[in-house]
Amino acid sequence: MKSFRHRLPPLNSLLTFEAAARHANFTRAASELHITQAAVSRQIAILEHHIDTKLFHRHGRRVSLTAAGQQLSQRLATSFDFMIDALESVSRPSPNARLTLAANSAISHLWLGPMLNRLRATQPTLASGLRLITADHHRDILTEDVDLAICYDMAPHPDWQLTPLFTETLYPVASPDFIAELPQGARDCRELPLLAALPLLDYERLEPNWINWPRWFSGMGKPGLALNVQRQFTSYHLVLDAALAGQGVALGSHQQVSALVARGQLVRLGTLEYSSGCDYWLAARLESQNPRQAALASWLHEQVLDGQHEY
């Protein structure tokens, strides 16, 4: 086991050195620490004696760091920052403590990101210090350093309080220019075989419960139907980017495409839609409950209830 007490100099000498190095002046360091200049000189001498290394050049009343002093100053400042972070991580959270929110890449890019822009514009205090983590696996979202998470199709969890945000509904969408080139029957998209024959844009399923085109057609009662998948992407928001560029038909998740549809950038093909029965949940970590966590959770629910999805 390490014994820091015998290897470290007196901690007061390190604190004094950090202040003196930062100010490059013993008098100003003494004023900051509420001690005398002589006490600063004494603490520096103790430290130099302990490590047997000169840390300051003395030029009358002026001082400057030696090369060793510069190296120690930089590393000591970093060490103190780590110590502060360690103490804050276990201290009682303050009303303005940092808040961490996590979600998958599609929700982050298409829904949550614009929501947080609105939060910063309307409630800067609540948005202050907010950190967003993006990941596509539950195991990377539901971590100990996350306070709130938006999760898809989540089962009950003893460490998290779950409240539903919205239910998933999916329908085909494409750009207006792409649809304008289609025959009328394909535009109406009333027949699943007609839709299956159109250039479809799909994505890789990183989680087994995600819905892509084959699962959508299966849910619509046409499993095994031959699909004309033209391109497959590594993430859902890239699928929508390709649809916006007129490259084919994408599967639109309502909450993530409704603003694009409202602005006319994407258009629904007919009225076919599939409700997967899966919900998006807002998960609040029980161990990190605090007023800011509750306020942000309440604000996100209000945005959903008020229907403010157009950004």
C-alpha positions in Angstrom: 0.0 0.0 0.0 1.3 3.5 -0.9 2.2 5.8 2.0 1.8 9.3 0.7 2.6 10.9 4.0 6.3 9.9 4.0 6.8 10.7 0.3 5.0 14.0 0.0 6.2 17.3 1.4 3.9 19.3 3.7 0.7 20.0 1.6 0.8 23.6 2.8 4.1 24.0 1.0 2.6 22.7 -2.2 -0.3 25.1 -2.0 2.0 28.0 -1.3 4.3 27.1 -4.2 1.3 26.9 -6.5 0.2 30.4 -5.6 3.7 31.8 -5.8 4.3 30.2 -9.2 1.0 31.4 -10.6 1.6 35.0 -9.5 5.4 34.9 -10.0 5.4 37.1 -6.9 5.8 36.1 -3.2 3.9 39.3 -2.0 0.8 38.6 -4.1 0.9 35.0 -3.2 1.0 36.0 0.5 -2.0 38.3 0.0 -4.0 35.5 -1.6 -3.2 33.0 1.1 -3.6 35.6 4.0 -0.1 35.0 5.3 3.1 37.0 5.4 5.7 37.2 2.7 8.2 35.7 5.1 5.8 32.7 5.6 5.7 32.2 1.8 9.5 32.2 1.6 9.7 29.8 4.4 7.2 27.3 2.8 9.1 27.5 -0.5 12.3 26.8 1.3 10.7 23.8 3.0 9.6 22.4 -0.4 12.9 23.0 -2.0 14.7 21.3 0.8 12.3 18.3 0.7 12.9 17.7 -3.0 16.5 18.9 -3.0 15.7 21.1 -6.0 15.8 24.9 -6.6 12.3 26.1 -7.8 12.8 29.9 -8.0 15.5 32.2 -9.2 15.7 35.2 -6.8 16.4 38.6 -8.4 16.3 40.9 -5.4 12.6 41.2 -4.7 11.7 39.6 -8.0 11.4 35.8 -8.6 11.1 33.6 -11.6 10.6 29.9 -11.9 13.5 27.6 -12.7 13.0 24.9 -15.4 12.2 22.4 -12.6 9.8 25.0 -11.0 8.0 25.4 -14.3 7.6 21.6 -14.7 6.3 21.2 -11.1 4.0 24.2 -11.4 2.2 22.7 -14.5 1.9 19.2 -13.0 0.8 20.5 -9.6 -1.9 22.7 -11.1 -3.2 19.6 -13.0 -3.1 17.5 -9.9 -5.1 20.1 -7.9 -7.7 20.2 -10.7 -8.1 16.4 -10.4 -8.4 16.7 -6.7 -11.1 19.3 -7.0 -13.0 17.1 -9.5 -12.7 14.1 -7.2 -14.1 16.1 -4.2 -16.9 17.6 -6.3 -17.9 14.2 -7.6 -18.7 12.9 -4.1 -20.0 16.1 -2.5 -23.6 17.1 -2.2 -24.7 18.3 -5.6 -25.5 22.0 -5.8 -28.4 23.5 -7.8 -26.0 24.4 -10.6 -24.1 21.1 -10.6 -23.2 19.7 -14.0 -25.9 17.6 -15.5 -25.3 14.8 -18.0 -27.9 13.7 -20.5 -27.5 10.7 -22.8 -29.3 9.4 -25.9 -28.7 7.5 -29.1 -27.3 9.2 -32.1 -30.5 9.6 -34.1 -32.5 11.1 -31.2 -29.5 13.3 -30.3 -29.1 14.6 -33.9 -32.7 14.9 -35.0 -34.8 15.7 -31.9 -32.8 16.3 -28.7 -30.1 18.6 -30.2 -32.7 21.2 -31.4 -34.6 20.8 -28.1 -31.4 21.7 -26.2 -30.8 24.7 -28.5 -34.2 26.0 -27.5 -33.4 25.3 -23.8 -30.2 27.4 -24.1 -32.2 30.2 -25.6 -35.1 30.2 -23.2 -33.6 28.9 -19.9 -29.8 29.5 -20.0 -29.5 28.8 -16.2 -30.9 25.3 -16.6 -28.8 24.7 -19.7 -25.6 25.9 -18.0 -23.1 23.0 -17.6 -25.3 20.5 -19.4 -23.4 17.7 -21.1 -24.8 15.5 -23.9 -23.5 12.0 -24.4 -24.3 10.2 -27.6 -24.2 6.4 -28.0 -26.2 3.7 -29.7 -26.1 0.9 -27.1 -28.0 0.9 -23.8 -24.9 -0.2 -22.0 -23.1 3.0 -23.1 -26.1 5.2 -22.2 -27.1 3.9 -18.8 -23.8 4.6 -17.0 -23.0 5.9 -13.6 -22.0 9.4 -14.8 -25.4 9.9 -16.6 -28.2 11.8 -14.8 -30.9 11.5 -17.5 -31.2 9.3 -20.5 -33.6 8.9 -23.4 -33.9 5.2 -24.0 -35.7 3.2 -26.6 -37.9 0.2 -25.6 -36.4 0.0 -22.1 -37.3 -2.6 -19.6 -37.8 -1.6 -15.9 -34.5 -1.0 -14.1 -33.9 -0.8 -10.4 -31.5 2.1 -10.7 -33.6 4.3 -13.0 -37.0 5.9 -12.8 -38.8 5.6 -16.1 -41.4 7.9 -17.6 -42.7 7.5 -21.2 -41.9 10.4 -23.7 -43.6 9.2 -26.8 -44.6 6.0 -28.7 -42.9 5.0 -31.9 -44.8 5.4 -35.2 -43.0 4.8 -38.5 -44.0 5.7 -42.1 -42.3 6.1 -45.5 -40.9 9.6 -46.4 -39.0 11.0 -49.3 -38.1 14.4 -50.7 -40.6 16.4 -52.8 -38.4 16.2 -55.9 -38.1 12.4 -55.6 -41.9 12.0 -55.2 -42.5 14.3 -58.1 -40.8 11.8 -60.4 -42.9 8.9 -59.3 -46.1 7.7 -61.0 -49.3 8.6 -59.2 -49.9 5.1 -57.8 -46.4 5.0 -56.2 -47.0 8.5 -54.7 -50.2 7.4 -53.0 -48.3 4.3 -51.8 -51.5 2.3 -50.9 -50.0 -1.0 -52.0 -47.1 -2.5 -50.0 -45.6 -4.3 -53.1 -45.5 -0.9 -54.9 -43.6 0.6 -52.0 -41.2 -2.4 -51.7 -40.3 -1.8 -55.4 -39.2 1.8 -54.9 -35.5 2.6 -54.1 -35.4 2.1 -50.3 -32.8 3.6 -47.9 -32.0 1.5 -44.9 -29.6 1.4 -42.0 -27.8 -1.2 -39.9 -29.6 -2.4 -36.8 -27.2 -2.1 -33.8 -29.8 -3.2 -31.3 -32.1 -6.2 -32.0 -35.3 -4.2 -31.3 -34.6 -1.4 -33.8 -37.1 -1.3 -36.7 -35.7 -1.2 -40.3 -37.4 -1.8 -43.6 -37.7 -5.7 -43.3 -39.1 -5.4 -39.8 -41.5 -2.6 -40.9 -42.9 -4.7 -43.7 -43.2 -7.7 -41.4 -45.1 -5.6 -38.9 -47.4 -4.4 -41.8 -48.2 -8.1 -42.5 -45.8 -8.7 -45.4 -42.9 -10.7 -44.1 -40.4 -11.9 -46.7 -41.5 -9.4 -49.3 -38.7 -8.7 -51.8 -37.4 -5.2 -51.0 -35.5 -2.9 -53.4 -33.0 -1.7 -50.8 -30.7 0.6 -52.8 -28.4 1.8 -50.0 -27.7 0.9 -46.4 -26.1 3.3 -44.0 -24.4 3.0 -40.6 -26.7 5.3 -38.8 -30.3 6.5 -39.1 -29.6 10.2 -39.5 -27.5 9.4 -42.6 -30.5 7.7 -44.0 -32.6 10.8 -43.6 -29.7 12.9 -45.1 -29.9 10.7 -48.2 -33.7 11.0 -48.4 -33.4 14.8 -48.2 -31.0 14.6 -51.1 -33.6 12.8 -53.2 -31.8 9.4 -53.2 -34.8 7.2 -52.2 -37.5 6.4 -49.6 -36.6 6.4 -45.9 -38.5 5.0 -43.0 -39.5 8.0 -41.0 -39.8 7.8 -37.2 -42.5 10.3 -36.4 -40.8 12.3 -33.6 -37.6 12.5 -35.6 -39.0 13.5 -39.0 -42.1 15.5 -38.1 -40.3 18.9 -38.2 -38.9 18.0 -41.6 -42.3 17.0 -42.8 -43.9 20.2 -41.4 -41.3 22.3 -43.3 -41.9 20.4 -46.5 -38.4 19.0 -46.7 -39.7 15.5 -46.6 -43.2 14.2 -47.6 -45.1 11.2 -46.4 -45.9 8.6 -49.1 -49.6 7.9 -48.6 -51.0 7.0 -45.2 -49.3 3.7 -44.5 -47.8 3.6 -41.0 -46.8 1.1 -38.4 -46.9 1.6 -34.6 -44.2 -0.7 -33.2 -45.6 -0.7 -29.7 -42.2 0.5 -28.5 -41.8 3.7 -26.4 -39.0 6.2 -25.9 -38.5 6.6 -22.2 -36.9 9.4 -20.1 -34.8 7.6 -17.6 -33.7 9.5 -14.4 -30.9 8.0 -12.4 -32.2 7.5 -8.8 -28.8 8.1 -7.2 -28.3 11.5 -8.8 -31.7 13.0 -8.2 -31.4 16.8 -7.6 -33.5 19.9 -8.5 -31.7 20.4 -11.9 -32.4 16.8 -12.9 -36.0 17.2 -12.1 -36.3 20.6 -13.8 -34.8 19.3 -17.0 -37.0 16.2 -17.0 -40.1 18.3 -16.5 -39.0 20.7 -19.3 -38.5 17.8 -21.8 -41.9 16.3 -20.9 -43.5 19.7 -21.5 -42.0 20.0 -24.9 -43.6 16.7 -25.9 -46.9 17.4 -24.4 -47.1 20.9 -26.0 -46.2 19.4 -29.4 -43.3 21.7 -29.9 -41.3 19.5 -32.3 -40.8 21.9 -35.1 -37.3 23.4 -34.9 
